[in-house]
Amino acid sequence: MADHGARRLVLCVIGTRPEAIKMAPVVRALGVRPGLRPIVLKTGQHDGAVDEILETFGIEADFDLGFLSRRAALERAVRELSDSIAGVLAAVRPGVVLVQGDTTSALAGAWASRRRGVLLGHVEAGLRSGNLRAPFPEEANRVVIAQLAALHFAPTAEARENLLREGIEPASIWLTGNTVIDALRAVSDRLDQRGESCQTERRTILVTAHRRDSWGAPLERICRAVAEIHDRYPDVEIRWPLHPNPCVAETVTRALGALARVRLTGPLPYLAFVAAMKQAALILTDSGGIQEEAPALGKPVLVLREETERPEVLALGVARLVGRDPERIVHEVSRLLEDESAYARMARGGSPYGDGQAAQRIARISQARLDGRDGFSAAVQARITPRTA
């Protein structure tokens, strides 16, 4: 593939569904810039779920590593994926590799880039919970990728400060906003045009929980809280799209499957999931991406974790940490269902994650590096810095 002009290729590594959502706007932004060509490498970490997202945004993968079938232990998975990605880099010879977030695929892509001496850009750089064990391995992955990357695309000023505290060169950090807002706005507008964003008759609570540190006893406690909410509020319906991992699906189905107003489904396509967020009264989640998306839609978020690498939503007052203690979860849900003023304060909307132009900024900066320029002048950088919504 070297005949495409290696200096103008940008390899985008995509492993999981959240990565696909956040990288899709970047791929599209790269594709419309003259002289650039995005190359999409799908690791297979979430396989079919990634295919659905790419199709939603009209993107086709150039490479599929089929990682899902390997089901290797974490350390082996990183090593094997890194070897496979390094092989693609040797064949394609891109000028820049972009990885997103904190997944196994992102870490493997970062290692492969370092091994092959390819310039690495990190989309959504600088998020920190401050605890290497929570979430694990995501927090450790973020820290390692930061040491390997040459271009750091920070979604917020706080993320930028985190990188500076770790000794990252200031000139390599770009405040871009978060590409999830780009994706969300595009899909939300499409739903509005179709008239698919109307509210449901019942108050709906949308629940998601899938993180490794939620498995087992923590997830069982979350289920106990959901069951109590179901019994306490007969006018409330609970909707829970289940992660396909048996550690999640079997636990939740066993605990809640018999309850009349708990709707357990498989994973929803992205369009349907955004519609579900827009229809929900409030959202319970351990997901990082939903902490970013829901406030932009004016939906209160109760975070089923003890720490978050997205403190901006807490400071804005549109999300609250509730952990996995059933009593605490029920108390906070009850407060929002029963206290109109408390609900209004959290549902006022707003997002600290930018103006929906993050992908355009990332594409422009990547092209500047491919063109042999270090970046924009301070004046230009000030002009493109995102505004919060």
N, C-alpha and C positions, 0 to 999 in steps of 0.2 A: 504493500500500500504506500510505499515511499514516494511514488510518482505523484501523489496529491500535493507535494510540497510540504515536507515535514515541518518546516518552521511555522506553518500556518495552521497546523492541526491542534485541536484541544481535545484531549481524551477525558471524558466524563465518566467516573466510576459510580455505578448505581447498584446497590445491593438490596435494600429494604423498601417497603412501600413508602414510609416517610421520606426516605432519601429521594425516591422517584418524584414525589409531590414537590419537594423543594428544589430538585435539580431540573425538573421539566422546564420551568421558566428560563433557567440559565441556558439550557440546550437551545431553546427557541431564540433567545436573544443572541447567542453566538451565531446561529444559523442565518440571521438576517444581516450580519455585519459583513461588508464586502471583504473578500479575501480570507475569511475564516471558515473553517469547517469543523463542527463538533463531531467527535467520534464517541458513540455511546457504548460503553462496556457494561453489560449486565452480569453480575456475579452469580445470580440465581439464588441469593440468600432468601428472598421471599417469592421468587419465581412468578407464579400466576398473578399474584397481587401486584407485582411491578408491571407486568404486561398490561393489566387493566389501566393503570395510571398512564403509562406511555401512550396507549391507544386513545385515552381521553384527551391528551394534549397533541395527538397527531405525530408521535415520535416512534421511530423504529430503532431497535438496538442493532448495532453493527457486530457486536460480539456477545455471546452467551456462554459463560463458563460452566453452567450447570452445577453450581456448588451445592444446591439443595440436596442432591442425591447422596452426598458424601457423609453427612451427619457426623462430622468429626468433632472430637473434643476441641475446646476453645483454642488452646495453644496450637494444636495441629491444624485447625481450620485457618488460623492466621498465616501459618507457614505455607500451607498448600495454596491458599488463595494468592498470597504474595508471589509465589513461584509462577502461578498461572498468569497473573497480571504482568509480571516482568517479561514473560514470553510475548505477550501482546505488545508491550512497549518496544521490545526489540524488533518486532515486525512492522509496527506502525510508525515509530520514531516521532511522537508528537513533540511540540514545543512546550506545551503546558499540560499537566494533569490536574484535574479538579476532583477533590473528594468532598463529601458533605457530612458534617455532623460527627458522630461518635461510635459508629457501628464497627463490627468486625470487618466489613468490606472497606470502610473508610481507612481503618488502620492498615489493612493489607495493601491497599492502594498507595498509602503514604510510604510504607516500607519499600514497596516495589519501585516507586519513583526515586527514592533515595539511592537504592541499589543501582539503578540505571542512570543516575545523574540527570534526571528530568526535573525541570522546574515544577514545584508543587504548590497549588493554591488550595486553601482550606475554606470552604463555604460554611458559614455559621461558626466562625472561630471565636474562641474566648469564653464560651459558656463554662461556668464552674459552679458546682454545688459546695465545694470546699471540703468534701469528704470522699476519699478515694474508694471507700467501700459502699458508697450510696450515691448514685446507682453504680453498681459494678456489672460489667467492666467499663461502662460508658465513660465515667469520669476519668479513669486512667487512660482510656483511648484518647480523650480530648487533650490531655496534658502531653502525651507522647507525640501526637500529630502536630501540636504547636511547635515542638522542637525540630520537626522535620520539614515544615512548610516554609516557603519563601514569600508567599502572598497570603495574608490573613484577612479574610473578609468578615469583619465583625458586625453583627447585627445591631448592636446597641453600644452606647458610650460606656456602659458598665463592662460589657464584654471586652472592649478595647482596653479599659483600665486593668482588667484581669491579665491580659497579655503583657502589658507594660510591667506589671509587678513581677512577672516571671522572666523579665529580661529580654522580651522580644523587641527587636529593632523597631522604633516608632515609624520609620519610613516604609516599613513593610506591612503596616496595618492600615486597612481601609474601612471606614465606617460606611456601610452600604445599606443598612436595613436588612430585614429578613425576607428571603425569597418566598416563604410560606404565604406572606401577604399578597405577593404577586399572583400566586396560584389561586389563593382563596378568592380574590377579587374577580378573577377571570371566570371561575366556576360559579360564584354567587351571582354575577351578572347574567350568566347563561340561564341559571335557574329562575331568576326574576323574569327574564324574557319569556320563559315557558310557563310562568305562573305556578311553579312548583315549590314555593317557599311559604305557603300559607300556614297559619297556626292550626293545630289540631284541637278538637273539642276538649279533651282531657288535658290537664297539666302533665307534661311528660318530663321525666328525668332520664337523661341519656347517660349511660355508664360504660366506661371502657377500663380494663385493667389487664395488662399483659406483661409487665416488666418481670424480669427474672427474680428480682428481690420482692415481688408480690406473690410469688408462687407458694403453695403450701398453706401454712397456718395464717399468714397475713391475708391471703385471698379468702380463706374461710371466714375470717373476721369481717371482711368487707361484705361478704354474702349475708352474714347475720344482720348487719346494719341494713342492707337492702331489704331483707325480709321484714324487719321491724317497720321500716318506712312504708312498705306495701300494706302491712296490716293497720298501721296508724292512719293512713290517708286514703280512703276509698275512692277519692276523686283523682288519684294520681296513677298514671301508668308508667312503668319502668321499662325502658328499651335498652337492651344490652347486646350489641353485635360482638360475638365471641371471637377471640383470637383462636385460630385453628389448633394451636399447640395443645395436646392433651392435658398438660399440666394446668391449663386454664379452662378449656372447654368442659372437661369431665368434672372438675371441682364445682364450677358454677352450675352446670346442668343438674348435678346431684343435689345441690343445695336449694336451687330456686326453680327448677323445671316444672314443679307442680303448682306454682302460684299463678292465680288467674290473671293478674294484671302485670306480670313480668313477661315481656316478649324477648325471648332469646333467639337470635338469628346468627347466621354465619357472618363473616366480614362483609361490610357493605361496599359497593363501588363508591369511588370518591364523590361522584355527583350526588349519589343517594346519601352519603354520609354528611356532606355539607348541608343537604336539605334537612337531614335529621337534626343537625346542630341548630339550624335556623328555626326549626319547629319546637325545639326543647325549651322548657322553662329554665332549667339549670343543668349543669353537667358535672358528673363525678368522674375523675380520670386520674391515672398515673402516667399518662402520656405527656411527653414534652411538647409535641407539635400542637396538641389540642389546647394546651395552656396559651399558646400563641394565637391560635385561630379563634377560639370561642370569644375572648374579649373583643376582638375586632367585629364580631357579630352581635355584641351587646348581651352576651350570655354569661351569667355568673359561673365561675369554675371553683369547685372544691377539689383540691389536689390530694390524692390518696397516697401521699408520701410525707416523710418527715423533713426532707430537704428538697430544694429545687434549684436548678441552675438558671432559672428564669425569675430572679427576684424582682424584675421590673414590674411584673403583673401584680405582685404582692404590694409593692410600693404604690401602684396606681389604684389599688383597692378593688380590682376586678377579679381577683382570685384569692383564695385562702388555703393555707396548708391545714389539712385535717388528719393526716396519717391514716392508720388502719384500725384504730380503736373504735369498736361499734358505737359506744356511747357518744363519743365525740362526733362521729359522722352523723348520727341521728340528730344530735343537738344542732349542728350547723345546718343540716337540711331543713329541720323544723323551723329554725329562725328565718330562713329565706321563704319558706312556704307560708308562714304565719304573719310575718312582720313586713308590711308593704314598703316601709321606708328603708329597712335593711336591704330588701331586694332591689329597690330602686337605686341605692348607692352602688351596688355591685353591677347592675345591669345598664349603667349609663353609657356603656360603650367606650371605645377608645383603644388605642394600641400603641405600645412603645416601640413597635417593630418597623416603623418607617411608612413610606408612602406608596408602596407597591411598585417601585422602580429599582429594586435591589438587583435584579438580574441584569438590567441594562448597565448598571454601574460595573458589575463583575465582568461583563463582556467587554466593556470599554477598557477596563484596567488590564485584562488579560491580553487584549490586542495591543495595548501600549507596550507591554513587555515583549510580545512577539515581534513588534516593530523595532525593538532595541532601545526603547525609551524606558527610563526608570519609573515613569509615572507622570501624573499631572502636576502642574505647579500648585503651590499652596492656594492661590486664588481660585483655580479651577476646582480643586478638591473641596474648598468651602462651598462652592456653588452646587456641587453634586451631593453634598452631605444630606441624608434623608431627614425629613421632618416627621415627627411622631403625629399619629392621627388624633 
